[in-house]
């Protein structure tokens, strides 16, 4: 069972560079989410999607973009990396909007220097 | 808006000690409440949940009771093991926060010593 798969696990970026964090789930879940986890701050929602072709902003969307062309994939794009985007990023999915269980990937640790 | 407050860590206990991690919430309506656990190097995984007042969620020896009168969902375990060392997150999901959005607490790190 693959579940939710995120790549890469680690990445170092220079200020101003761009990159995409990949997220794939094989559970046929409609709902997918991107969170960032900062020390002592818990998880903050960046973007979410309720199905292919539908995305919306969460609490902290600035500096990020997403797309959802298929049920399985939900990539997160950083266009102009800034030190404030240094964080651990988690992708998650769920079958129903609530109170269903969230299934998380293992996380992607991003450092912007 | 909705929020979750949980006790700051780290919490350090000896093996077989009793564990309590406090969690309180603020929400309009009646949210569902969750505890997630994050083991080192891994993503979060659901530990237990409760969907209405007075429900008790339980799993792997952990328990938490949904207390509407005190807006709390404290996590307890009678006898912790070294393998319980992890970060524990309290979370809510409910009508006022959007049924497809979750609010997480800041996490409490637990360290259990042999």
Interface residues (C-beta under 8 A of the other chain):
Chain A: X4 X31 X33 X35 X40 X41 X42 X43 X45 X48 X50 X58 X90 X92 X94 X97 X98 X99 X101 X102 X103 X104 X105 X106 X107
Chain B: X4 X32 X34 X36 X41 X42 X43 X44 X45 X46 X49 X51 X89 X93 X94 X98 X99 X100 X101 X102 X104 X105 X106 X107
